[in-house]
């Protein structure tokens, strides 16, 4: 029953992504995006800008790679955590880069930028990969960690971080709100798919000839 619910989540999240993408292609999200941007831009002030720059950098590919390398380095985290989280993050990155070229949506006007940023806008890669990477960390903490106040606090912190990563992309002027929503929708489908595979025993069951990954 649980896997059926998870498959349902994947279907719904993919559907929401496709709907958002259709609206973006038809240029019917301009009013929605601008109204939210206007509200968020009014929040700008020096301390919050500095904080959200740190938050947004936490989903940069360099930071994700460093975390993955650390998890892959230690034997007790390599198979159960390092390999699956590295694969999921890499898959997420490949998917959003391909999809960006399909939709080819330009970023907001450079006059809104508070950080340097290149490339295309839809979907938000930071929002998407941030949700996949930190979402899987939450899953692993839940699965392998000891249930106590520290665990709950860490999970809550990671949930807030995922939300703030998306918020920061709009606040810093480099994404439209619909880019972030699309990133979360697509990221959710990848995250839940990864969890389904993990609970079916992957990647431990993968075999390379006579070599079994374990």
DARAUR-V632105 format. One record per residue. N is the residue number from 1. RES is the residue in one letter. SS is DSSP state (A for helix, B for strand, O for the rest). PSI is psi in radians with two decimals (NA if undefined). Layout:
n-><N;N>
res-><RES;RES>
ss-><SS;SS>
psi-><PSI;PSI>
This chain:
n-><1;2;3;4;5;6;7;8;9;10;11;12;13;14;15;16;17;18;19;20;21;22;23;24;25;26;27;28;29;30;31;32;33;34;35;36;37;38;39;40;41;42;43;44;45;46;47;48;49;50;51;52;53;54;55;56;57;58;59;60;61;62;63;64;65;66;67;68;69;70;71;72;73;74;75;76;77;78;79;80;81;82;83;84;85;86;87;88;89;90;91;92;93;94;95;96;97;98;99;100;101;102;103;104;105;106;107;108;109;110;111;112;113;114;115;116;117;118;119;120;121;122;123;124;125;126;127;128;129;130;131;132;133;134;135;136;137;138;139;140;141;142;143;144;145;146;147;148;149;150;151;152;153;154;155;156;157;158;159;160;161;162;163;164;165;166;167;168;169;170;171;172;173;174;175;176;177;178;179;180;181;182;183;184;185;186;187;188;189;190;191;192;193;194;195;196;197;198;199;200;201;202;203;204;205;206;207;208;209;210;211;212;213;214>
res-><X;X;X;X;X;X;X;X;X;X;X;X;X;X;X;X;X;X;X;X;X;X;X;X;X;X;X;X;X;X;X;X;X;X;X;X;X;X;X;X;X;X;X;X;X;X;X;X;X;X;X;X;X;X;X;X;X;X;X;X;X;X;X;X;X;X;X;X;X;X;X;X;X;X;X;X;X;X;X;X;X;X;X;X;X;X;X;X;X;X;X;X;X;X;X;X;X;X;X;X;X;X;X;X;X;X;X;X;X;X;X;X;X;X;X;X;X;X;X;X;X;X;X;X;X;X;X;X;X;X;X;X;X;X;X;X;X;X;X;X;X;X;X;X;X;X;X;X;X;X;X;X;X;X;X;X;X;X;X;X;X;X;X;X;X;X;X;X;X;X;X;X;X;X;X;X;X;X;X;X;X;X;X;X;X;X;X;X;X;X;X;X;X;X;X;X;X;X;X;X;X;X;X;X;X;X;X;X;X;X;X;X;X;X>
ss-><O;A;A;A;A;A;A;A;A;A;A;A;A;A;A;A;A;A;A;A;A;A;A;A;A;O;O;O;O;A;A;A;A;A;A;A;A;A;A;A;A;O;O;O;O;A;A;A;A;A;A;A;A;A;A;A;A;O;O;O;A;A;A;A;A;A;A;A;A;A;A;A;A;O;A;A;A;A;A;A;A;A;A;A;A;A;A;A;A;A;A;A;A;A;A;A;A;A;A;A;A;A;A;O;O;O;O;O;O;A;A;A;O;O;O;O;O;O;O;O;O;O;O;O;A;A;A;A;A;A;A;A;A;A;A;A;A;A;A;A;A;A;A;A;O;O;O;O;A;A;A;A;A;A;A;A;A;A;A;A;A;A;A;A;A;A;A;A;A;A;A;O;O;O;O;O;A;A;A;A;A;A;A;A;A;A;A;A;A;A;A;A;A;A;A;A;A;A;A;O;O;O;O;O;O;O;B;B;O;O;B;B;O;O>
psi-><-0.69;-0.70;-0.58;-0.70;-0.70;-0.69;-0.65;-0.72;-0.72;-0.81;-0.78;-0.79;-0.68;-0.69;-0.77;-0.64;-0.81;-0.67;-0.81;-0.77;-0.67;-0.73;-0.69;-0.78;-0.54;0.07;0.61;0.13;0.02;-0.85;-0.77;-0.87;-0.81;-0.67;-0.68;-0.73;-0.77;-0.73;-0.79;-0.69;-0.46;-0.32;-0.16;2.26;2.79;-0.83;-0.81;-0.65;-0.79;-0.74;-0.78;-0.38;-0.73;-0.76;-0.83;-0.61;-0.36;-0.25;0.15;2.61;-0.56;-0.73;-0.76;-0.75;-0.75;-0.82;-0.75;-0.73;-0.74;-0.79;-0.52;-0.38;-0.70;2.30;-0.62;-0.19;-0.16;-0.94;-0.89;-0.44;-0.94;-0.88;-0.90;-0.69;-0.55;-0.77;-0.82;-0.73;-0.71;-0.75;-0.76;-0.78;-0.79;-0.79;-0.83;-0.56;-0.69;-0.80;-0.62;-0.70;-0.50;-0.84;-0.55;0.77;2.16;2.68;2.92;2.90;2.38;-0.36;-0.32;-0.23;2.37;-0.09;2.84;2.37;2.31;-3.04;-2.98;3.02;-0.63;2.19;3.07;1.97;-0.65;-0.79;-0.71;-0.96;-0.56;-0.74;-0.73;-0.88;-0.96;-0.48;-0.71;-0.61;-0.74;-0.77;-0.82;-0.67;-0.69;-0.72;-0.77;-0.22;2.84;2.27;1.93;-3.04;-0.66;-0.73;-0.81;-0.69;-0.73;-0.74;-0.77;-0.71;-0.73;-0.64;-0.80;-0.69;-0.76;-0.79;-0.77;-0.53;-0.83;-0.80;-0.72;-0.56;-0.62;-0.81;-0.75;-0.03;0.17;-0.06;2.68;2.70;-0.65;-0.44;-0.76;-0.81;-0.79;-0.68;-0.73;-0.73;-0.87;-0.67;-0.65;-0.72;-0.67;-0.76;-0.86;-0.64;-0.73;-0.71;-0.70;-0.79;-0.71;-0.72;-0.19;0.02;0.12;2.59;0.05;-0.49;-0.11;2.32;2.41;1.63;-2.08;-0.10;2.23;2.32;1.70;NA>
